Amino acid sequence: MKENYTLDQWIEIGQEMMADRERRIKIAKTRKFDTIAVHGIYDLKQALEQNSGSIMEPTYLSTAEVYYNSAQMEAGLSYQMPTWCYSRIANPSNYFLEETTALLETYGSDLEASCVATSSGMSAIRTATDPFLVKDDSLPPMNFVASAKVYGGSFQQFSVRRYQEQGIEVRWVKNPTNLDEWISKIDGGTRFIYGEFPSNPSVDIFDISEVADLAHSHDIPLIVDSTCASPALTRPLVFGADIVIQSATKVIANSGTTIVGLLTAKKNITSKVGSDDMREDFATWAKLWPYRDNGPCLHPMGAILTLNDMRTLRMRMAQMSIAALKVSEWLENHPKINRVYYPGLESYHAHEMAKKYMKLADSDENMYGFMLSTDIKEANEGDSINARKFYDALQMIFRATDLGRVKTIATLTAISTHQQQGEEGRRLASIKPNAIRIAVGIEHVDDIIADLEQALDQV
Ligand SMILES: Cc1ncc(COP(=O)(O)O)c(C=O)c1O
Protein backbone atom coordinates (compact mmCIF):
# COMPACT_ATOMS: atom_id res chain seq x y z
CA MET A 1 0.00 0.00 0.00
CA LYS A 2 1.67 3.20 -1.20
CA GLU A 3 -0.17 5.16 1.50
CA ASN A 4 2.14 3.47 4.03
CA TYR A 5 5.47 4.01 2.24
CA THR A 6 8.19 5.74 4.19
CA LEU A 7 10.40 8.62 3.05
CA ASP A 8 13.19 6.15 2.21
CA GLN A 9 10.84 4.05 0.12
CA TRP A 10 9.73 7.09 -1.84
CA ILE A 11 13.34 8.11 -2.39
CA GLU A 12 14.03 4.62 -3.72
CA ILE A 13 11.06 4.90 -6.09
CA GLY A 14 12.44 8.26 -7.18
CA GLN A 15 15.78 6.65 -8.01
CA GLU A 16 14.01 4.03 -10.12
CA MET A 17 12.09 6.80 -11.93
CA MET A 18 15.36 8.60 -12.67
CA ALA A 19 16.98 5.39 -13.92
CA ASP A 20 13.98 4.78 -16.16
CA ARG A 21 14.28 8.30 -17.54
CA GLU A 22 17.99 7.76 -18.26
CA ARG A 23 17.14 4.51 -20.05
CA ARG A 24 14.57 6.26 -22.24
CA ILE A 25 16.98 9.10 -23.03
CA LYS A 26 19.63 6.53 -24.03
CA ILE A 27 17.20 4.85 -26.44
CA ALA A 28 16.11 8.19 -27.90
CA LYS A 29 19.76 9.16 -28.47
CA THR A 30 20.14 6.21 -30.88
CA ARG A 31 17.30 7.56 -33.08
CA LYS A 32 17.15 10.06 -35.93
CA PHE A 33 16.09 13.70 -35.58
CA ASP A 34 12.53 13.22 -36.90
CA THR A 35 11.95 10.17 -34.71
CA ILE A 36 13.06 12.08 -31.62
CA ALA A 37 10.86 15.02 -32.60
CA VAL A 38 7.87 12.67 -32.92
CA HIS A 39 8.43 10.41 -29.89
CA GLY A 40 10.84 12.18 -27.54
CA ILE A 41 10.99 9.96 -24.47
CA TYR A 42 7.28 9.12 -24.35
CA ASP A 43 6.99 5.38 -24.99
CA LEU A 44 4.46 2.55 -25.10
CA LYS A 45 5.07 1.60 -21.49
CA GLN A 46 4.39 5.10 -20.26
CA ALA A 47 1.32 5.44 -22.43
CA LEU A 48 -0.14 2.20 -21.12
CA GLU A 49 0.85 2.48 -17.47
CA GLN A 50 0.68 6.20 -16.82
CA ASN A 51 -1.54 7.85 -19.39
CA SER A 52 -4.62 5.65 -19.93
CA GLY A 53 -3.09 4.28 -23.15
CA SER A 54 -3.09 7.65 -24.92
CA ILE A 55 -0.79 7.66 -27.96
CA MET A 56 -0.19 11.38 -27.37
CA GLU A 57 1.63 12.84 -24.40
CA PRO A 58 -0.50 13.98 -21.45
CA THR A 59 -2.20 17.34 -21.51
CA TYR A 60 -2.52 18.06 -17.83
CA LEU A 61 -4.50 21.25 -17.42
CA SER A 62 -4.03 21.04 -13.71
CA THR A 63 -2.31 23.25 -11.19
CA ALA A 64 -1.09 20.61 -8.76
CA GLU A 65 -0.29 16.97 -8.11
CA VAL A 66 -1.81 14.93 -5.27
CA TYR A 67 0.38 12.80 -2.97
CA TYR A 68 -0.23 9.37 -1.42
CA ASN A 69 1.04 10.53 1.94
CA SER A 70 3.18 13.12 3.70
CA ALA A 71 6.36 11.09 3.13
CA GLN A 72 5.91 11.30 -0.65
CA MET A 73 5.16 15.00 -0.41
CA GLU A 74 8.34 15.51 1.63
CA ALA A 75 10.45 13.48 -0.82
CA GLY A 76 9.02 15.37 -3.78
CA LEU A 77 9.21 18.89 -2.43
CA SER A 78 12.75 18.44 -1.14
CA TYR A 79 13.71 17.29 -4.66
CA GLN A 80 14.66 13.82 -3.45
CA MET A 81 12.32 12.21 -5.96
CA PRO A 82 10.93 13.46 -9.30
CA THR A 83 7.61 15.18 -8.87
CA TRP A 84 5.70 17.80 -10.74
CA CYS A 85 3.99 19.05 -7.57
CA TYR A 86 2.78 22.48 -8.81
CA SER A 87 2.56 23.77 -12.39
CA ARG A 88 4.64 26.87 -11.71
CA ILE A 89 7.58 24.50 -11.16
CA ALA A 90 6.81 21.54 -13.41
CA ASN A 91 4.00 19.79 -15.26
CA PRO A 92 3.99 16.49 -17.22
CA SER A 93 3.06 18.25 -20.50
CA ASN A 94 5.98 20.67 -20.10
CA TYR A 95 8.24 17.78 -19.10
CA PHE A 96 7.82 16.02 -22.45
CA LEU A 97 8.44 19.24 -24.38
CA GLU A 98 11.58 19.90 -22.32
CA GLU A 99 12.99 16.41 -22.73
CA THR A 100 12.40 16.41 -26.49
CA THR A 101 14.01 19.83 -26.83
CA ALA A 102 17.13 18.81 -24.89
CA LEU A 103 17.51 15.80 -27.20
CA LEU A 104 17.09 17.85 -30.37
CA GLU A 105 19.49 20.58 -29.24
CA THR A 106 22.21 17.97 -28.64
CA TYR A 107 21.33 15.80 -31.64
CA GLY A 108 24.31 14.15 -33.30
CA SER A 109 26.54 14.45 -30.22
CA ASP A 110 27.20 12.72 -26.90
CA LEU A 111 26.38 15.90 -25.02
CA GLU A 112 23.95 15.76 -22.14
CA ALA A 113 21.63 18.72 -21.66
CA SER A 114 18.51 19.82 -19.81
CA CYS A 115 15.79 22.22 -20.83
CA VAL A 116 13.33 24.47 -19.08
CA ALA A 117 10.26 25.76 -20.94
CA THR A 118 9.23 29.33 -20.22
CA SER A 119 6.26 31.60 -20.89
CA SER A 120 8.04 33.41 -23.76
CA GLY A 121 11.34 33.74 -25.56
CA MET A 122 11.99 36.94 -23.59
CA SER A 123 11.50 35.15 -20.26
CA ALA A 124 13.88 32.39 -21.45
CA ILE A 125 16.53 35.08 -22.09
CA ARG A 126 15.90 36.58 -18.67
CA THR A 127 16.06 33.15 -16.99
CA ALA A 128 19.30 32.37 -18.83
CA THR A 129 21.09 35.61 -18.00
CA ASP A 130 19.88 36.49 -14.46
CA PRO A 131 22.02 33.90 -12.64
CA PHE A 132 25.26 35.35 -14.04
CA LEU A 133 24.44 38.93 -13.07
CA VAL A 134 24.83 38.43 -9.35
CA LYS A 135 26.76 40.46 -6.82
CA ASP A 136 30.39 39.42 -6.38
CA ASP A 137 32.64 42.03 -4.77
CA SER A 138 35.76 40.02 -5.55
CA LEU A 139 35.32 40.77 -9.27
CA PRO A 140 35.68 44.04 -11.27
CA PRO A 141 32.44 45.93 -12.16
CA MET A 142 29.89 43.68 -13.78
CA ASN A 143 29.25 43.78 -17.53
CA PHE A 144 28.25 41.47 -20.35
CA VAL A 145 29.11 41.42 -24.03
CA ALA A 146 26.35 41.05 -26.63
CA SER A 147 26.00 41.28 -30.36
CA ALA A 148 24.16 44.50 -31.29
CA LYS A 149 22.45 42.47 -34.00
CA VAL A 150 19.70 40.99 -31.87
CA TYR A 151 15.91 41.02 -31.81
CA GLY A 152 14.54 44.45 -30.75
CA GLY A 153 13.02 42.98 -27.55
CA SER A 154 16.39 41.54 -26.53
CA PHE A 155 18.05 44.88 -27.31
CA GLN A 156 15.51 46.58 -25.01
CA GLN A 157 15.87 43.98 -22.25
CA PHE A 158 19.63 44.54 -22.25
CA SER A 159 19.80 48.29 -22.80
CA VAL A 160 16.75 49.46 -20.79
CA ARG A 161 16.05 46.80 -18.16
CA ARG A 162 19.65 45.81 -17.51
CA TYR A 163 21.60 48.98 -18.17
CA GLN A 164 19.26 51.92 -17.61
CA GLU A 165 17.29 50.38 -14.73
CA GLN A 166 19.91 48.20 -13.06
CA GLY A 167 23.16 49.84 -14.12
CA ILE A 168 24.58 46.63 -15.56
CA GLU A 169 26.77 47.57 -18.47
CA VAL A 170 26.09 45.93 -21.83
CA ARG A 171 28.99 46.12 -24.28
CA TRP A 172 27.70 45.89 -27.83
CA VAL A 173 29.53 44.12 -30.62
CA LYS A 174 28.58 45.88 -33.88
CA ASN A 175 30.08 43.38 -36.28
CA PRO A 176 29.63 39.85 -34.86
CA THR A 177 31.59 38.13 -37.64
CA ASN A 178 34.70 40.00 -36.43
CA LEU A 179 36.24 37.96 -33.60
CA ASP A 180 38.61 40.81 -32.68
CA GLU A 181 35.65 42.99 -31.76
CA TRP A 182 34.37 40.35 -29.30
CA ILE A 183 37.89 40.02 -27.85
CA SER A 184 38.22 43.79 -27.38
CA LYS A 185 35.05 44.02 -25.23
CA ILE A 186 35.81 41.37 -22.58
CA ASP A 187 37.46 42.06 -19.23
CA GLY A 188 37.55 40.51 -15.76
CA GLY A 189 34.04 41.85 -14.99
CA THR A 190 32.39 40.22 -18.01
CA ARG A 191 29.85 37.62 -16.89
CA PHE A 192 28.73 36.10 -20.20
CA ILE A 193 28.75 36.53 -23.97
CA TYR A 194 25.48 36.67 -25.92
CA GLY A 195 24.79 36.31 -29.63
CA GLU A 196 21.94 35.59 -32.05
CA PHE A 197 22.42 33.04 -34.80
CA PRO A 198 21.24 34.17 -37.31
CA SER A 199 20.16 37.56 -36.07
CA ASN A 200 16.70 39.01 -36.41
CA PRO A 201 16.22 40.97 -38.66
CA SER A 202 19.64 41.56 -40.22
CA VAL A 203 20.34 37.82 -40.68
CA ASP A 204 23.93 38.18 -39.46
CA ILE A 205 25.92 35.32 -37.93
CA PHE A 206 29.11 34.73 -35.94
CA ASP A 207 31.61 31.92 -35.53
CA ILE A 208 30.00 30.01 -32.66
CA SER A 209 33.01 27.74 -31.95
CA GLU A 210 35.52 30.60 -31.90
CA VAL A 211 33.35 32.81 -29.71
CA ALA A 212 32.67 29.84 -27.37
CA ASP A 213 36.44 29.21 -27.05
CA LEU A 214 36.94 32.90 -26.34
CA ALA A 215 34.26 32.86 -23.63
CA HIS A 216 35.69 29.76 -22.00
CA SER A 217 39.21 31.22 -21.99
CA HIS A 218 37.73 33.94 -19.73
CA ASP A 219 35.82 31.42 -17.61
CA ILE A 220 32.43 32.68 -18.80
CA PRO A 221 29.59 31.05 -20.77
CA LEU A 222 28.39 31.68 -24.32
CA ILE A 223 24.61 32.06 -24.61
CA VAL A 224 23.15 31.80 -28.11
CA ASP A 225 19.65 32.68 -29.26
CA SER A 226 19.17 30.40 -32.23
CA THR A 227 15.47 31.00 -32.83
CA CYS A 228 15.87 31.72 -36.53
CA ALA A 229 17.88 28.55 -37.24
CA SER A 230 16.21 26.11 -34.81
CA PRO A 231 17.87 22.78 -33.92
CA ALA A 232 16.81 21.45 -37.32
CA LEU A 233 19.62 23.54 -38.88
CA THR A 234 22.04 24.67 -36.16
CA ARG A 235 22.78 23.23 -32.74
CA PRO A 236 24.96 25.80 -30.92
CA LEU A 237 25.59 23.52 -27.90
CA VAL A 238 27.29 21.00 -30.18
CA PHE A 239 29.56 23.79 -31.48
CA GLY A 240 30.61 24.78 -27.96
CA ALA A 241 27.94 27.15 -26.63
CA ASP A 242 26.80 26.64 -23.03
CA ILE A 243 23.17 27.72 -23.25
CA VAL A 244 20.80 27.99 -26.18
CA ILE A 245 17.57 29.98 -26.29
CA GLN A 246 14.64 29.42 -28.60
CA SER A 247 11.69 31.70 -28.96
CA ALA A 248 9.73 28.54 -29.79
CA THR A 249 6.89 30.93 -30.54
CA LYS A 250 8.49 31.12 -34.00
CA VAL A 251 9.40 28.23 -36.28
CA ILE A 252 9.13 25.49 -33.64
CA ALA A 253 5.47 26.28 -32.85
CA ASN A 254 4.92 27.61 -36.31
CA SER A 255 1.15 27.26 -36.57
CA GLY A 256 1.15 30.52 -34.63
CA THR A 257 -1.02 29.53 -31.69
CA THR A 258 1.16 30.22 -28.68
CA ILE A 259 4.06 32.17 -27.14
CA VAL A 260 6.80 29.89 -25.76
CA GLY A 261 10.44 30.04 -24.71
CA LEU A 262 12.93 27.19 -24.39
CA LEU A 263 16.20 27.40 -22.51
CA THR A 264 18.51 24.43 -22.99
CA ALA A 265 21.87 24.15 -21.26
CA LYS A 266 24.52 21.50 -21.54
CA LYS A 267 25.79 19.85 -18.38
CA ASN A 268 28.83 21.43 -16.69
CA ILE A 269 28.72 24.90 -18.17
CA THR A 270 31.54 27.41 -17.68
CA SER A 271 30.98 30.30 -15.28
CA LYS A 272 33.08 32.19 -12.77
CA VAL A 273 30.01 33.00 -10.65
CA GLY A 274 27.31 30.78 -9.17
CA SER A 275 27.25 27.49 -7.32
CA ASP A 276 28.61 24.10 -8.38
CA ASP A 277 24.99 22.89 -8.70
CA MET A 278 24.25 25.71 -11.08
CA ARG A 279 27.21 24.89 -13.33
CA GLU A 280 26.57 21.16 -13.25
CA ASP A 281 23.01 21.27 -14.60
CA PHE A 282 22.06 24.88 -15.28
CA ALA A 283 18.57 24.37 -16.74
CA THR A 284 17.42 22.01 -13.98
CA TRP A 285 18.92 24.26 -11.34
CA ALA A 286 17.22 27.31 -12.87
CA LYS A 287 13.90 25.46 -12.95
CA LEU A 288 14.08 24.23 -9.34
CA TRP A 289 15.30 27.50 -7.84
CA PRO A 290 15.03 30.94 -9.51
CA TYR A 291 12.28 29.89 -11.95
CA ARG A 292 10.26 28.56 -9.06
CA ASP A 293 10.69 31.84 -7.21
CA ASN A 294 10.25 34.20 -10.16
CA GLY A 295 7.42 32.33 -11.90
CA PRO A 296 8.05 32.61 -15.68
CA CYS A 297 6.34 29.25 -16.26
CA LEU A 298 4.74 28.04 -19.46
CA HIS A 299 1.07 27.06 -19.48
CA PRO A 300 0.80 23.28 -20.20
CA MET A 301 -1.51 23.96 -23.15
CA GLY A 302 1.31 25.96 -24.73
CA ALA A 303 3.66 23.05 -24.13
CA ILE A 304 1.41 20.59 -25.94
CA LEU A 305 0.75 22.94 -28.86
CA THR A 306 4.51 23.41 -29.21
CA LEU A 307 5.28 19.72 -28.93
CA ASN A 308 2.74 18.95 -31.65
CA ASP A 309 4.30 21.43 -34.09
CA MET A 310 7.83 20.38 -33.16
CA ARG A 311 7.23 16.89 -34.54
CA THR A 312 7.39 18.24 -38.11
CA LEU A 313 10.10 20.85 -37.55
CA ARG A 314 12.79 19.38 -39.81
CA MET A 315 10.60 18.90 -42.87
CA ARG A 316 9.04 22.34 -42.55
CA MET A 317 12.46 23.90 -42.11
CA ALA A 318 13.64 22.15 -45.28
CA GLN A 319 10.70 23.39 -47.34
CA MET A 320 10.93 26.92 -45.96
CA SER A 321 14.70 27.06 -46.56
CA ILE A 322 14.39 25.91 -50.17
CA ALA A 323 11.68 28.50 -50.79
CA ALA A 324 13.58 31.28 -48.98
CA LEU A 325 16.66 30.66 -51.14
CA LYS A 326 14.54 30.90 -54.31
CA VAL A 327 12.88 34.08 -53.09
CA SER A 328 16.29 35.57 -52.18
CA GLU A 329 17.75 34.76 -55.60
CA TRP A 330 14.70 36.18 -57.35
CA LEU A 331 14.79 39.40 -55.32
CA GLU A 332 18.55 39.78 -55.78
CA ASN A 333 18.05 39.95 -59.55
CA HIS A 334 15.19 42.42 -59.40
CA PRO A 335 16.08 45.96 -60.59
CA LYS A 336 14.14 47.68 -57.77
CA ILE A 337 16.04 45.83 -55.05
CA ASN A 338 19.22 47.23 -53.58
CA ARG A 339 20.46 44.21 -51.59
CA VAL A 340 19.33 40.90 -50.15
CA TYR A 341 20.77 39.46 -46.95
CA TYR A 342 20.40 35.68 -46.85
CA PRO A 343 23.13 33.27 -45.65
CA GLY A 344 22.49 30.94 -48.61
CA LEU A 345 23.43 33.56 -51.23
CA GLU A 346 26.95 33.61 -52.69
CA SER A 347 26.88 37.39 -52.14
CA TYR A 348 26.31 36.96 -48.36
CA HIS A 349 29.26 38.41 -46.42
CA ALA A 350 29.82 35.23 -44.37
CA HIS A 351 28.58 32.55 -46.75
CA GLU A 352 31.45 30.14 -45.94
CA MET A 353 30.81 30.51 -42.20
CA ALA A 354 27.08 29.88 -42.78
CA LYS A 355 27.98 26.67 -44.64
CA LYS A 356 29.89 25.46 -41.59
CA TYR A 357 26.99 26.04 -39.20
CA MET A 358 23.76 25.69 -41.16
CA LYS A 359 22.96 22.20 -42.36
CA LEU A 360 19.70 20.29 -42.33
CA ALA A 361 19.82 17.56 -39.64
CA ASP A 362 20.33 14.07 -41.11
CA SER A 363 21.44 15.49 -44.43
CA ASP A 364 24.67 16.79 -45.93
CA GLU A 365 22.74 19.62 -47.46
CA ASN A 366 23.35 23.17 -46.39
CA MET A 367 20.09 24.97 -45.73
CA TYR A 368 19.80 28.50 -44.47
CA GLY A 369 16.40 29.01 -42.92
CA PHE A 370 13.25 30.94 -43.66
CA MET A 371 14.34 34.50 -42.98
CA LEU A 372 15.82 37.07 -45.32
CA SER A 373 16.13 40.81 -45.26
CA THR A 374 16.06 43.13 -48.24
CA ASP A 375 16.54 46.83 -48.95
CA ILE A 376 14.30 48.43 -51.57
CA LYS A 377 16.03 51.03 -53.77
CA GLU A 378 15.19 54.59 -52.70
CA ALA A 379 15.89 57.97 -54.35
CA ASN A 380 17.80 59.16 -51.26
CA GLU A 381 19.75 57.34 -48.55
CA GLY A 382 17.59 57.12 -45.40
CA ASP A 383 14.24 57.22 -47.25
CA SER A 384 11.60 54.52 -46.89
CA ILE A 385 9.13 55.82 -49.51
CA ASN A 386 9.51 52.93 -51.95
CA ALA A 387 9.79 50.39 -49.16
CA ARG A 388 6.40 51.51 -47.81
CA LYS A 389 4.82 51.52 -51.30
CA PHE A 390 5.99 47.95 -51.81
CA TYR A 391 4.96 46.90 -48.33
CA ASP A 392 1.46 48.39 -48.57
CA ALA A 393 0.90 46.70 -51.95
CA LEU A 394 1.35 43.13 -50.69
CA GLN A 395 -1.83 41.13 -51.31
CA MET A 396 -1.22 37.64 -49.89
CA ILE A 397 1.81 38.08 -47.68
CA PHE A 398 0.81 39.33 -44.23
CA ARG A 399 2.05 42.66 -42.87
CA ALA A 400 2.84 41.70 -39.26
CA THR A 401 5.54 41.59 -36.62
CA ASP A 402 6.04 37.87 -36.60
CA LEU A 403 8.27 35.27 -38.22
CA GLY A 404 8.74 31.55 -38.62
CA ARG A 405 5.09 31.03 -39.49
CA VAL A 406 3.50 28.62 -41.98
CA LYS A 407 2.27 31.86 -43.61
CA THR A 408 4.75 34.23 -45.23
CA ILE A 409 5.08 37.45 -43.24
CA ALA A 410 6.80 40.69 -44.15
CA THR A 411 7.90 43.25 -41.59
CA LEU A 412 9.12 46.81 -41.99
CA THR A 413 11.46 46.45 -39.03
CA ALA A 414 12.45 50.08 -38.39
CA ILE A 415 8.83 51.01 -37.56
CA SER A 416 7.88 47.79 -35.78
CA THR A 417 10.07 45.18 -34.09
CA HIS A 418 13.00 47.60 -33.79
CA GLN A 419 11.04 50.83 -33.39
CA GLN A 420 11.50 51.21 -29.63
CA GLN A 421 15.26 51.03 -29.71
CA GLY A 422 15.35 54.43 -31.47
CA GLU A 423 17.47 55.75 -34.31
CA GLU A 424 20.77 55.43 -32.48
CA GLY A 425 20.02 51.85 -31.45
CA ARG A 426 19.01 51.00 -35.00
CA ARG A 427 22.21 52.55 -36.36
CA LEU A 428 24.20 50.44 -33.88
CA ALA A 429 22.40 47.33 -35.11
CA SER A 430 22.61 48.41 -38.81
CA ILE A 431 18.83 48.48 -39.28
CA LYS A 432 17.91 50.70 -42.21
CA PRO A 433 14.55 52.50 -42.62
CA ASN A 434 13.92 50.78 -45.97
CA ALA A 435 14.80 47.23 -44.79
CA ILE A 436 12.05 44.65 -45.07
CA ARG A 437 12.29 41.32 -43.31
CA ILE A 438 10.59 38.47 -45.08
CA ALA A 439 9.88 35.27 -43.16
CA VAL A 440 9.03 32.75 -45.84
CA GLY A 441 6.23 30.28 -45.02
CA ILE A 442 5.20 26.97 -46.51
CA GLU A 443 2.95 28.26 -49.30
CA HIS A 444 4.01 27.36 -52.85
CA VAL A 445 7.05 29.49 -53.64
CA ASP A 446 5.57 30.61 -57.01
CA ASP A 447 2.68 32.27 -55.17
CA ILE A 448 5.06 34.01 -52.76
CA ILE A 449 7.14 35.37 -55.64
CA ALA A 450 4.02 36.40 -57.59
CA ASP A 451 2.88 38.55 -54.66
CA LEU A 452 6.33 40.13 -54.28
CA GLU A 453 6.42 40.83 -58.03
CA GLN A 454 3.05 42.57 -58.17
CA ALA A 455 3.99 44.65 -55.08
CA LEU A 456 7.32 45.68 -56.63
CA ASP A 457 5.41 46.67 -59.78
CA GLN A 458 3.63 49.31 -57.66
CA VAL A 459 6.93 51.02 -56.75
C1 LIG B 1 15.42 36.01 -32.21
C2 LIG B 1 14.35 36.23 -31.21
N1 LIG B 1 14.58 35.97 -29.90
C3 LIG B 1 13.65 36.17 -28.96
C4 LIG B 1 12.40 36.65 -29.28
C5 LIG B 1 11.38 36.86 -28.21
O1 LIG B 1 10.53 35.77 -28.20
P1 LIG B 1 9.01 35.82 -27.63
O2 LIG B 1 8.25 36.71 -28.56
O3 LIG B 1 8.61 34.38 -27.66
O4 LIG B 1 9.08 36.36 -26.25
C6 LIG B 1 12.10 36.92 -30.62
C7 LIG B 1 10.76 37.44 -30.99
O5 LIG B 1 10.55 37.88 -32.10
C8 LIG B 1 13.09 36.69 -31.61
O6 LIG B 1 12.86 36.94 -32.90
The ligand as an SDF file (V2000), in Angstrom:
LIG
                    3D

 16 16  0  0  0  0  0  0  0  0999 V2000
   15.4240   36.0080  -32.2100 C   0  0  0  0  0  0  0  0  0  0  0  0
   14.3500   36.2300  -31.2070 C   0  0  0  0  0  0  0  0  0  0  0  0
   14.5850   35.9710  -29.9050 N   0  0  0  0  0  0  0  0  0  0  0  0
   13.6510   36.1700  -28.9560 C   0  0  0  0  0  0  0  0  0  0  0  0
   12.4040   36.6460  -29.2820 C   0  0  0  0  0  0  0  0  0  0  0  0
   11.3820   36.8570  -28.2130 C   0  0  0  0  0  0  0  0  0  0  0  0
   10.5330   35.7700  -28.1970 O   0  0  0  0  0  0  0  0  0  0  0  0
    9.0100   35.8230  -27.6310 P   0  0  0  0  0  0  0  0  0  0  0  0
    8.2510   36.7060  -28.5580 O   0  0  0  0  0  0  0  0  0  0  0  0
    8.6110   34.3850  -27.6610 O   0  0  0  0  0  0  0  0  0  0  0  0
    9.0840   36.3590  -26.2490 O   0  0  0  0  0  0  0  0  0  0  0  0
   12.0990   36.9200  -30.6220 C   0  0  0  0  0  0  0  0  0  0  0  0
   10.7600   37.4430  -30.9900 C   0  0  0  0  0  0  0  0  0  0  0  0
   10.5510   37.8830  -32.1020 O   0  0  0  0  0  0  0  0  0  0  0  0
   13.0930   36.6890  -31.6060 C   0  0  0  0  0  0  0  0  0  0  0  0
   12.8610   36.9350  -32.8990 O   0  0  0  0  0  0  0  0  0  0  0  0
  1  2  1  0
  2  3  1  0
  2 15  2  0
  3  4  2  0
  4  5  1  0
  5  6  1  0
  5 12  2  0
  6  7  1  0
  7  8  1  0
  8  9  2  0
  8 10  1  0
  8 11  1  0
 12 13  1  0
 12 15  1  0
 13 14  2  0
 15 16  1  0
M  END
$$$$
